[in-house]
Amino acid sequence: MIDVLSFGLSTLALPSQFLRMAPPYLALHIPDGFLNLPVSLFTWVATLVLIAVCLKQVQRDYQERAVPLMGVCAAFIFAAQMINFPIPGGTSGHLLGGTLAGILLGPWAGSLVMVVVFIVQAVLFQDGGLTVLGANIFNMGLIGTFGGYYLYRAVRSAVGFNTWRGMAIGTVVAAWTSVVVAALACAIQLGLSGTVPMGVALSAMLGWHVLIAIGEAIITLIAVSYIWRTRPDLLFDPPQTRTALPRPLMPR
């Protein structure tokens, strides 16, 4: 989610007393040069390992009919990310989509969808740097698909797995949490890289993204609710009803 808050390079050149006077702008789309080599390499390795695992899992378990659904999901998330909503302070946010992809496709295929989306954004639209693409994919994609999906499933199971209420609460909690955790990871990476003081990064990122995450939760709930009511068999974990549902596209 977020083009909010970007610590401009010109700002970084200012003395520390000016940094304390002006509110820092930090973004989940990290630009080139904002992470040091160790942090950048660590996130690249973690991202590539997870992508390799996802590819292996999808090739082994997913049916070929799931591929068109992955394409449609990627196109929808990419298009939805182009729509910004305003937040206080004159900035704006947009859908991140990791939790939505995880709920629709599962964590493995959902992660691959998010990888494609963020590669296209970085290459064609310069949304985030290429050298730090591993960090951006990890923060905005993999945290949402893996963490968001398993949190969604846990909450839904606790509240009522086959009820709309369980799905709704699980979706809202998972979508909101995924954005906040992504912002936390981004802030820690910037702090460890020495781009900004750790305290400044944490307060700036979390202060805004706890609000931005509300928009993520609302958009994700609207999308999942529509599919739940119209084509529940398309969900990775469809509700079990007395009427037999069509054979799912992906394994449970």
Secondary structure as the mmCIF struct_conf table of DSSP 4:
data_model
#
loop_
_struct_conf.conf_type_id
_struct_conf.id
_struct_conf.beg_label_comp_id
_struct_conf.beg_label_asym_id
_struct_conf.beg_label_seq_id
_struct_conf.end_label_comp_id
_struct_conf.end_label_asym_id
_struct_conf.end_label_seq_id
BEND BEND1 VAL A 4 VAL A 4
HELX_RH_AL_P HELX_RH_AL_P1 LEU A 9 LEU A 12
TURN_TY1_P TURN_TY1_P1 ALA A 13 ALA A 13
BEND BEND2 LEU A 14 LEU A 14
HELX_RH_AL_P HELX_RH_AL_P2 SER A 16 MET A 21
BEND BEND3 ALA A 22 ALA A 22
HELX_LH_PP_P HELX_LH_PP_P1 PRO A 23 PRO A 24
BEND BEND4 LEU A 28 HIS A 29
HELX_LH_PP_P HELX_LH_PP_P2 ILE A 30 PRO A 31
TURN_TY1_P TURN_TY1_P2 ASP A 32 GLY A 33
BEND BEND5 PHE A 34 LEU A 35
HELX_RH_AL_P HELX_RH_AL_P3 LEU A 37 ASP A 61
TURN_TY1_P TURN_TY1_P3 GLU A 64 ARG A 65
HELX_RH_AL_P HELX_RH_AL_P4 ALA A 66 GLN A 81
TURN_TY1_P TURN_TY1_P4 MET A 82 MET A 82
STRN STRN1 ASN A 84 ILE A 87
TURN_TY1_P TURN_TY1_P5 PRO A 88 GLY A 90
STRN STRN2 THR A 91 HIS A 94
HELX_RH_AL_P HELX_RH_AL_P5 GLY A 98 PHE A 125
BEND BEND6 GLY A 128 GLY A 128
BEND BEND7 LEU A 130 LEU A 130
TURN_TY1_P TURN_TY1_P6 THR A 131 VAL A 132
HELX_RH_AL_P HELX_RH_AL_P6 LEU A 133 ILE A 137
HELX_RH_PI_P HELX_RH_PI_P1 PHE A 138 GLY A 147
HELX_RH_AL_P HELX_RH_AL_P7 GLY A 148 VAL A 159
TURN_TY1_P TURN_TY1_P7 PHE A 161 ASN A 162
BEND BEND8 THR A 163 THR A 163
HELX_RH_AL_P HELX_RH_AL_P8 TRP A 164 LEU A 192
TURN_TY1_P TURN_TY1_P8 SER A 193 GLY A 194
BEND BEND9 THR A 195 VAL A 196
HELX_RH_AL_P HELX_RH_AL_P9 MET A 198 THR A 230
HELX_RH_3T_P HELX_RH_3T_P1 PRO A 232 LEU A 234
BEND BEND10 LEU A 235 ASP A 237
HELX_LH_PP_P HELX_LH_PP_P3 PRO A 238 GLN A 240
BEND BEND11 ARG A 242 THR A 243
HELX_LH_PP_P HELX_LH_PP_P4 ALA A 244 PRO A 248
BEND BEND12 LEU A 249 MET A 250
#
